[in-house]
C-alpha cells in the first residue's frame, strides 16, 4: 500500500509562516527545539513537497493551524502527488538551511517609488509590497529594534544570491536603531529597478552586535557580491555559533 502523504498549498505555506511569526519561531525551532520532525522534513513542508500524513498534521498542530486549511488535499497519495521533490543544487540546499535559521518578518520590505520630473518620490505605505512588476523602481526598508551591524542578502528569481549590505548601495552597515533605507543616501543610485524574470525573491537579514567574522564581506565601495555555497556555508556556521544575532527574512513576487 502506498504511503499517504500531504502537501501544503501556497496559501497554506503563507499561513504557516505567519504562525511562526506569532510564536517567534523559526523552521529550525520546529526541528531542534520542538522536535516535530527533522530539518529536512520541515524544509519540505515549507517548500510544498509531500511529507508523511501524520507528521504534516503534527506540524500544523504545533503551529495551532487546522491541517485541512493548509493541505492541498486530505487524500493525496505519494504516487499521485503533483508537487514532486526536485534535486537541489549545493547552493540551493545550503540556502534552504540558512533560511531555516531565520524568521519571516513584517519589519522589512519593499517600497515602490515613482520617477517625477525633478526628483524621485516614494509611497509611504504602512504595509510593504508583496508583489512588484518588472520595470518598477523600489527602495528597501528595514526597521531595527536596536543598533547593530546589518548583513543583507537577496536571492533573486534566477536563484542567484547577492550581498547588498555592505556594498556600494549600503556603505554604512553599522546602523542605529530605527528605519534604514537602501539604497543609502551616499549610494550611486536613488532606487533599484526590478529586472529579470517573474518569480519569487527573498531578502535575508542578519543583525549582529559586531562585524561578523567573515573574510568575504564586501567593502563600502564594492559592487554587490554574488555568493557561492562556500560563502553561505561560512555564514551558516557563523549564525549557528552566534546566539545573539538576529535573523529574519521576507519574500515577494516579481511579475
Secondary structure, 3 states (H helix, E strand, C coil): CCCEEECECHHHHHHHHHHHHHHCCCHHHHHHCCCCCCHHHHHHHHCCCCEEHHHHHHHHHHCCCCHHHHECCCCCECCCCCCCCCCCCHHHHHHHHHHCCCEECCCEEEEEEEECCCCEEECCCCCCECEECCCCEEEEEEEECCCEEEEEEEECCCCCEEEEECECCECCCEECCEEEEECCCCCCCCCEECCCCCEEEEEEEEEECCCCCCCCCCCCCCCCEECCHHHHHHHHHHHHHCCCCEEEEEEEEEC
